[in-house]
């Protein structure tokens, strides 16, 4: 921590220093080297922290203390006198211990049998499913949650910046963090009250929102729910704790002894319970681990208190710090229940100490537990899409009476400050710019319209040449029950206008019964996905071939009309049915969809007309979404997906040409592999029963772009393989830097390793070969096509580069045997 940060904190908070003790500084040895993970506590108290990798620390207390005690194994105990208020930039030097015979020093792996900390840890493992809520068949409790975002590391230069001219009043709410000592300005707050029900027998859980209050941005849950879901639920007893799509090893994990050092530091009574204090810290840098300590009861071996702070060198982007505190209450002398959970993250472009960022803080308080009151399984299934306007319209008096802990003065002023800020024109412009970059749409709230997505405005392909596109949608709020959207496009080479329009209406919000209707006339690249979709406004890869390799003229002109209905029968289980009509013809003179219409092969037709009835079952356990309207945003893609589709071609309906049945199955499963990253498995299979032409065949998805596209084959061109029955299997494993973190020269780069292999088998029936009049020879991967790839991600925090090698069909004409592909993205 820089000295002037403490000076700024003092200037802004001199009026609050009475009755507080704030300390910060650095712990080193006699040679000036930092002492990482040293224990720093106020004398005669249990309030303290552990120094970080650089020996730095900061913490504070509402009480007055006169001395600080610093200890670390192998060093003598150091006592530092304190003055009232702020004690900044302390320089504490530890000397090597002179009575080493009385000290057991653990270095390297702390798996010795005589380490008492590990004996206690093993007892925690034995009882971790016998503590807390797991002791009861059913449970219910009330929950209060507060989520807050704050700009941090504010200095005078920042506050005097021209960007804040006319908005200086916002700095009236400035505060200082009790964790880091940095100044911060609250900019967002969301509060919620809910009832939580759980059944350990049925393995079900349900949360009913009773009240919600936000900072004034938006008119429903919307973005606020998305912010809340950045902080996934976690159980410290689990082997891995997931934050920002990363799996951190819990210090209570059975594999913790492989990545942590443990030291038994202290023991005392807490709430009339004798508890042991164990300090833990990571063995190696750059791994997804924590430092901290916990207090554990000596009889139940349940956690009473725990503090975790993510290693500053952890392989995670845009997050400088993650800090967690949990406190547990004692019920009936032996049951330990979570009472309070506090989490703080410091989002920043840089991990340098002086860099500015944004704090994301979540405080959860629970009380009023009830147990063993069963509810039937129907209770956990009903109200799939609960939404009640009254939940978001509680008066201030309600919150003053019902919030579980009071807001401090700065938090209480946020609502008024943000309401005022929303009337400032300059702030509106800044907010609108951020909204455009985040959503891709330009908002026109006075007309309830959004223009976009702007990232699809320009494109190119071999048929249309340069292509421009403009679109929009209705938008009254994040929970709209109906929405109309559409676009128009023009290709300068083919001199043709294209368009798409779609409408959705949620008839029954509770089970999300949605009716939809749409029509699209456009140029499309068929064969970019094995599993078909009837999404009318899905963006076509045809417009993205500006960055592609090889010839890309196998494009199709499509006229698609669809009428559909879908319903979420229970949470994350959806049934959908569609009636579609489409016409297909080649968009290029160099590509043909011709087929024979008679057995003698004397008549040829170039256009396909097809009516189809489609039934889809989709199950996505664990999926989290935002909002209650017809369009919902997914929080992440780290969930299993099971997709089953049955289609029936209706010959003669609207002059439809073919009668057939098509069955398709898609299954995707992410799985954590013992702390060595995450494995993504994708399986697809399908079969067409009946005779169909090329336009209705299954095309094995190639990838002629320079970019990584999920579920495609890197070394196949479009239409290299076709099939009317197929099975495809993809494995891709993300090590998340676990291997590179052990290589000294690569450790600081925070690179991430990816490996994968994929293969597909397919066949084409003789009947489908006989009606082919396109001049295009059907080739099916009957001998199993496969390829493999290896890549490095997190290059400059945004870039991933993969190398791919072909494993079979090496003698095909123009076969690509090797390729390099990339992708860009902002990932934690």
N, C-alpha and C positions, 0 to 999 in steps of 0.2 A: 504494500500500500504506500503510495507517494505521500510525503508529509503535507503537501498543500491540500490533499483530499481531506485530511483531518481538520485543517484550518478552515476550510469551507464548511465542513460539518459543524464546527464549533460556532462559527459566525451565525449560522442559520438556527442553531438549536441551543444557544447559550441560556435561553429562558427555560429550557426543559432539563437542564443538567442537574438541578437540585434533586437529591434522592435517587441518583443514578450513578453507576460505575461503568465506564467504558474503557476497554483496554485493547491495544493493538500493537503489533511490533513483529520482531523476528528473533528466533532462537538459533544460536550457532554454537559450535564447539570452540575450543581454545585456538584452533587454527583458522577460524572464520568460515568454516564450512557449515552450511545449514543443517540443522537437526530436524529431519522430517518425522512427523507423526509423534512428536513429543506431547506429553499430557500437560495442559495448562488449565489450572482451576483457581478460583478464588479460595483463599485460605479459610478453613473450617466450613466448607460448603461442598456441594456436589455440582455446582455450576461451573462448566468449563468447556473447552474444545480441544481438538488435536491439531497440531500444526500441519500445514500442507507440505507438498514435496519440496518447497523452497524454504521451509521453516517459518513461514508467515502465519499469523493468526489475528483474529479480531473477534470479540464478543462483548456482550454487555449484560447488565442486570439492573433491575429496578431498585435493588438494595444497595446500601453503602458498604463497601469492603475496603480494608486497609492494607491488604497484602495479596500477592499473587504467588502461587506455588507451581513450579515447573519441574517435572520429573521425566526421566526416560531411562530404560534399562541400560546399565553400564555407566551411568553418569550420576554424580552427586545431586541431591535434592537442592534446588535453588529457590530462595524466597525473595520476592521483589516487593518493596514497599510501594503503596499507591497513594496518590492524592485524590481528593474528591473530584467527581466528574470525569472528564476525559483524560486518559493517559495514553497519548499517541506516540508512535514510533519508538517503542521500547526496544532496547538492544539487550538481549539476555544471553549470557554466555554460560554454558554448562561445562563443568570440569569432569574429567574421568573419575569414576568412583574409586575411593581409597580402600574400601572394605568389600572387595569383590567376592570374597568367600561367602558373603551373606546374600549375594545377588546371583540369580540364575539368568544368564544372558542367552537369548535364543536368536540365532542367525540362520539365514537360509530357510529351509523347510522346518516348520515347527510341528513335526509329526512324531516327536519323541514320546515315549510312553510316560515319562515322568513330567510332562507338561500339564499342569492342572487345568489350564484353559481348555485343552482338547478333551480332557475327561468330562468337563461340564458341557462342552459342545456336543459330545456323543449322547449325553442324556437329553439334550434339547431335541436331537434328531428322533430319539425314541418316543418322545411325548408330544411332538409337534402337531399330531392329528388328534390329541386328547386335550387340547387347550381351547379356550375361547368358545366360539360359536359351534365348533365341531363337536362339542360335548352334548349338543341337543339335537333332537330330530327336526324341530322347527324353531324359528326365531322371528322376532319382529322388533324393530327399533325406529326411532325418529332421528333424522339426519339434517343437520344444517351445513351448508357448503357455501364458502365465499371464495370467489376467483377474482384476482386483481392483476392488472398489468401496470407496470411503472417504468418510466424512463429513468435510467440511473447514471451515475458518475457525472452529475451536472457540475459545471464550473461557471465562473462569472462570464467567461468568453462565450460559452454556449448560450447562457441566458440572455446575453446582450446581442445575440445574433439578430440580423435584420429579419430573419424568417419569423421571429416572434413579435415583431412590431405590431402593436394593436392587440396583442394577446398576453401582455405581461402579467395580467391578473392570475394566470394559471400557476405562477410560481408562489402564490400565497399558500399553496397546499404542499409545499416541499417537506420532505421528511428524511430520516436517516435509517438505514437498515441495521437491525440489531445483530444480523449475521455477519455482514461484510463491512459495516461502518461507512458505506458509500451513501451519498445523497441520492434521493430518488423523488420522482414526481408521479403520483398516481394519475393514470390516464384512462383507466377502465375498471369497472367493478361490476360483478354479478353475484347476486345472492339467491339461494334457493332453499326451500324447506321441503322435505319429502318423507314418506313412510317407506321403509324397506322391509320386505318379507322374504324369507328364505326357507327352503325345505331340504335338509341334508339327505333325506331318504330318496326323494324324487330328484334331487340335484337340480333344483329350480330356484330362481331368484327373480324378484320383481320389485321395481321401485316406482312408486306413485308420487308424482310431483304435485305438491299442494300449493306452493307459492313461489314466484320467481320475480326478481327485480333486477334490472340492468341499468347501465350508465346512460341510457337514452338513445344509443345508436340502434337502429332497427326497431321493428314493432312486434317482435315475437322472440322465440328462442333462437332461431337462425344462427348467426355467427357466434353468438354466445355459447351455444351448445358445442359448436366446433372447437372453441377455445377450451371448454371444459374437457372435451374428449382428447385434447393433447395430453392430458394427465390420466392415463389409463389406471384402472384399479389394480392394486398390487397387494400381495400378502407376503410379509417379510419372511414367513416360514417356507415359502416356495423356494425352489432351487435357483430360479431366475426371476428377476424383476424387470418388466418391460417398460422402458421409457423411450419415446420418440422412435419407435420401431427398432429399438436395440435391446438386447437381452443382457442385462448386467447380472453378474454372479452375486447372489445374496450371501452376506457373511454368515448366514445360518444354513447355507447349503451343505449338503453332504460332500460336494466337490470343493467346498470352500478352502479346505486345507491344501489344495493344489495351487491356489492363487493368493491366499492371505497368510499373514503371520498373525498369531493370537498371543496375547499376554494377559494373565490374570493380574489386574491392577489394584483392586480394592474390594472391600466388603463392608456392609453396614445395613442398618434397618431403614427401609423405605415404606412408609405407611404401615408400620408394625410388621413388616415382612423382611426377613433376612435375605439380602440379595448380594450377588457377586457382580463386580464390574470387570468386564473383559474389553480390552482395547484390540482393535484389528486394523491392519493396514496392508496394502497390496505388496506383493513380492516383486512384481515387475511393472514397468511403465507401459502405457499405451493399451493396456487391457481394460475391458469394461468392468471395473471394480470400484469399491468405495474405501474410504477410511472412516473411522469413527469408533464408537464404543456402545456397549449395551449393558443394562442391569438385568440380571436374571434371578428368579426366586430359587432358593436352595432346596425346596421340596417338590414343587410342581414343575420346576424348570421351564416356567413360562416367562416371557419377556415382560419386564415392568416398564422400562424405558429404552429407547434406541435412537441413536443419531447416526446418520449416514451422510457422507459428502463424497460425491463422485470425484475420482482422481482427475486432476486438471489435465493430465496427459491422455485421458481416455479417448479412444477413437470415435469421437462423435463431433459432428459439425454444428456450427452456429449456436452451440450451447457452451458457455464458459464455465458454468457451475450448476450442479444439482445438489440441493441440500434437503434432507428429510428428517423430521422429528416425529416420533410416535410415542404416545403415553397410553398406558393401559391401567384400567381400574380393576379393583379386586371386589368380586361379588361372592358372597357366601363363603368367605375365608379361603377359597381355593380356585375360583374361576376368574381368569384374567381376561377382560374384554377391552377392546380398543376404545379409548375415550376421546382422544384428539390426535389428528393427523395433520401435519403441516409440511408442505412441499414448496420449495422455491427453486426456480430455474433462472439463470441469467443468459438471455439470448443476445448474441453479439457476433459481428462479422469476424472479430479477432479475439484470441484468448489472452491478449496482453492485458496486464492489470489496469492500465489507464484507459483502455478502450471503452467507449460508451455503448450502452446496450439497453435492453428492456428486461425487467424482472417479470416473470410469470409466477404468481403465488396462489396456492390453493390451501385453504384451511377447512378441515372437516371436523365437526364435533357431533358425537352421537350420544344418545341417552334414552331413557325409558324403555329398556329392554324387556321383552316378554318372551316366554319360551314354551315349547311343546303345546302350541295351539294349532292343530293341523287345519289346513285348507285343501280342498280337492284340487286336482290337477287343472281343472277348467279355470280356476282363479288365475293361474299363471299364464293361461293362453289368451284370455279375453282382452279386449281393448288394445289391439295391436297398434293403433294409431291415435292414442289418447291426446286430445287437445281441448283445452278449456280456456276461453279468453279471461275468465275470472281469475285464473291462476296468475296471470301477468298484470293484474289490475288491482293489487292490494294497496290500500292507503298506507301512508307513512306511520300512522298510529299502529297498524297491524304489525309492522316490522319492529317498531320500538318495543312492543309487548312480547313478540314471539321469537326474535332472533336469539340464538343460544349464547352469544357473547356480544358485547357492545362494540360498536365501531369506535375507533379512536377519532380524534378531532379532524385529522387529515382525511380519513376515509369518509367521515360524515359530510365533508365539504365537497367530495367528488361529484355527487349528483348535481348539485347546483352549478359547480364549475363547468361541467360538461354540457349541461343545458344551455348555459351562457355561451360556451364555445361554439355550439352548433349554430348560433346566429351570426358568427363572425365570417364575412365573405372569404377572407384569405384562408381560414381553416377549411371552409367548404371546398375550396379549390384543391387544397392539399389532400383532403379526404377523397375527393372524386378521382384524383390521379392515382392514388393508392388502390382504389376500388377497381379502376380500369385494368391496372397491371395484375391485380389478383384474380379478377373474374373473367377478363377478356371482353367485357361489355361496357359500353358508354351509356350511362344512365340519363334518362329524361323523365324525372319523377313527376313533372307537371302533366305529362301525357301518359304516365304509367307504362312506359316503353323503355326497352333496352336495345341499343344498336350493337350488333356483333354476331358471333365472336370476331374481333378484329384480327386475330391471328390467322384467319382463313381468307383474308381479303385477296391475297395474290397466290397464284399457283401456275404450274406449267405441266404439260404433257405432250406427247408426240402427235396427238390428234387435234387438240384444241389450241396448241401453242400457248401463248400467254393467256391466262385466265384470271378474271376478276370476279369477286363475289361480295355481295352485301346482304346482310340479314338482320333480323331483329326478333324480339319476343315481347309479349305483354308481361308486366311485372308490377303487381300491386304490393307484394311482400313475399317473404320467404315461405309462407304457408298458404300460397294461393291454391284454391280448390280447382281452378281451371287455368289453362294457359294455351295461347296460340303463338306459334313461332313459324318463321319461314325465311326463305332466302331467294335471291335471284343471282344468276351467274352468266357470264358471257365469255366465249372463246374467240379470240381474234383470228385464229387460223381456220376453224371450221365455220366461223361467222354464224353461230347459233346461240340462242338464248336458252338457258336452263333454269329450272326453279324447283323448289320444294316447299310444301306447306303442311303443317300438322297441328292438330288440336287435341287437348286432353281435358277430361272433366271427371273429377272425383265425385261420384254419385253418393257413396257411403264412406265417410271418413274413418269410421271405426275399423272396418276390415279392408280399407283402401281399395274399394271397388272403383276402378277407373275405366272409362270408355275412351277410345281414341279413334281418330280418323285422319288419314293423310294421303298425300299424293306427291310423287317426285318424278320429274323428267330430267335425266342427267346422263353424264358419261361416267361409267364405273369400271373399276378394275376388279373383275370377278376372280376369285382365287386367292384372296389374302387371308382367308380364314376357313378352316374346315367346317366349323359349326356355324350354320347360317343364321342370319338375323333379319328381322323385318322392320328394323329401325328406319323410318322414312328419311330422317334428316341426319343419319350417320355420315360423317365426312368420308368421302371416297378417296382412296389412295391414288386415284387417277390424277388428282390435282396436285400431288406432291412429288411428281417425278422429276422436278428440277434437280434434285440431288439423287439421281439414280444412275445405275450402270447398265450398259447394254441397250438393246432396242426394246422399247416399251410401246408397242402399237397394238397389243392384243386387248383392246378396250371394247366395252359393250355399251350401246345406248339402251337405256332402260326406262320404261314407264311403269312405275309401281304405285298401285293403290291398295291401301290396307284399311280394314275395319277391325278393331280389336277390343277385347275386354280382359282385365286382369284383376286378381283379388289376392290379398295376403291372408290366407286361411288362418295361420297362426304366425307368431313372430318369425320372420325370415323364411317363411315357406310360402311361395307364390304359385298360383295357377294362372295361366294366360292362354287365351285362344284368339286366333286371328283368321280372318278370311281375306285373302289377297288375290289380286289380279295383276299380272305383269306381262309386258311385251319385251322381248329381247331381240336385238339385231346388232350386227357388228358395227362399230363406230369407225372402222378403218377399212380401206380397200385391200389392205395387206393381211387381213385376218377375216376368217369366215366362221359362221355358226351354222352353215348349211347342213340339212339332213334330208334323207330320203323319206318320202311319205307313203311308199308302197313297197311290197316285198320284191317286186321286179326291179326296183331301183331305177325307175324311169322318170319319176317326178321328184323334184327338189324344191324345198322351201327354205327361205333364208331367215324368216322371222318366226320366233316362238311366241305363242300366246298361251298363257297358262293361269288357270284358277287353282287355288290351293287352300285347303283347310288345315290349320296348324294348331296343335295342343302342346303346351310347354309346362313342365313342372320344374321349379327351381328352388333349391334349398341352400341357404348360406348361413350355417350356424356360426355365431360369434360376430356377424357383421354389425357394424355400428354406422348409423346414418344420422344426418342432421336435418331437422325440420319435419313438418307434418303435411306438406303440400304435395301436389302431383309430381314435382321434381324434388328429389332429395339428394344431398351430397353424401358420398361415402367418406368416412374419416380416413381409412387406409384399406389396403388390399390384403391384409394379413389374416385372411379367414378362408375356410374351406368353401368350395362351390361345387354343387352337384346340379347338373343341368340335363334334363331329358326332354327330347323333342320328337313328336310324331307328326308327320305331314302326309296329307292325302291329296294327290292330284285329281282334279275333278274334270275329266274330259267331257266336252260338250257344254259346260257351264260358261256362258259368255264366249262361246266359240273356242273354248280351251282345247288344246291339241293332244294332251297326254293324260293317261290314267296310271298312277303309280302310288306307292307308299314309301315313305322315307323315315327311317329311325336313326336318331343321333343321340349320343351320350358324351357329355363332357364332365370331367372330374378334376378339380385342382385342389391340392392339399399342401399347405406349408407346414413344416415340422421342425422343431428345435432338436438338434442333434447333439445332446450331451455337452453343451457349452461350446461346441465347435462350429457355431453358426447355424444357418437355417437352410433346409433343403426344400425346394419347391418341386413338387411332382405334378405333372399334367398328363392326363390320359384322355384320348378322344377315340371314339369308334363310331362307325355308322354304316348303313347299308340301304341301298335303293332297290326296292322290289318292283320290277316293271321295266319297260323300255323307255329311255329318255335320250335326248340329243345332247350335244356338247354343252349347250347353255344351261342345262339342268344337272350336269354331272358334278361329282365332287372333284374339285381341283386341289391338289396338294399345295399348300401355300408356300410360295417362294418369297424371296426378299432380294429385290434388285436395287434397293436403296443402299446408301452408305451408313445407315443407322440401324441400331439394334431394335427389332420389332418382335414383341413377345409372340410365341406360338407359331412362328414361321421358321423356314429352313434357310439358313444363311447362304448356302451355296447352290440353291435352286433358283432358276428363273421361273417367271409365271408360265404355267402350262407345261412345265417339264414333265410332270406326272399328272395323270387323271385317274380316277377310280370310282366305281359305283359301290364298292365295299372297301373299308379301310380300318386300320387300327394304328394309332400314333401314341408314342410314349416319350415324354421329355423329362429329364432330370437336370436341375440346375441348383448348385450349392453355393451359398454365399458364406465365406469364412469370417467376414466382417473384420478382417485384419488380424485374426488370431495367429496366423503363421508369421506374417511380416513383423508383428510386434516383438518377435523373438530374434529378429535379425538386427544387430546393432546399427548397421549402416542405413537400414530402411525404417527403423522404428519411428523416427521423428516425422516421417512423411505421412503417416496415418493412412497408408494405402490399404485397399481391401481386395481380397482374392475371390475370384469367381471361376468355377469350372462347371462344365455341363456336357451332356450327351443326349442326343435325340434320334429317334428312328421312326420309320413309318413303313407299314406293309399294306398293299392294296391289290385289287384285281378289277378287271373290266369284263363284263359278261359278253358272250358272243353276239347276243341280240343287239347290244348297244354298239358294238363294233360295226355291225352290218348296216345300221341306219346312218352311220357317219358319212356325210358327203362334203365335209369341210376341207378335205385335202390335208387335214392335220392328222398325223398318225398318233393314235392313242398309245401311250406308254404307261404301264402301271408298275409300281415298285414291288413286283412279285418276289424278288430276291432280297427284299428288305433294304431300303435306302437308310443310311445312317451317317451322322456327322458328329463331331465333337468340338468343343471350344474351351478356351481359357482366357480369362480377362483380368484386368486390374481396374478397380474402381476408386473413386474418391481422389482422382488426380486433380490438383488445384481445387478440391472440394466439390467440383461440379462435373467432372468428365470421367467417363468409363470407356475403355478401349478393349475390345475382344478380338482375338484371333481364332478363326474357325478353319477346320480341316475336314475334307470330304473323306468318308470311310468306305464308300462303295460306289458302284456305277461310275468308276473312274474313266471308263472308255466311251462314255456318252459324247456325242458331238458337242463341241464348245463347252465341255464340262469345266466348271470352276472348281479347282482343287483346294484353293486357299483364299481367304478373304480377311480383311480387317474392317471392323465396323465400330461405330462409336455411338454414344448417347450422352445427352446433357441433362442435368437436372439438379435441383436444390434438395438434397437429402440430408437428414440428420445423421 
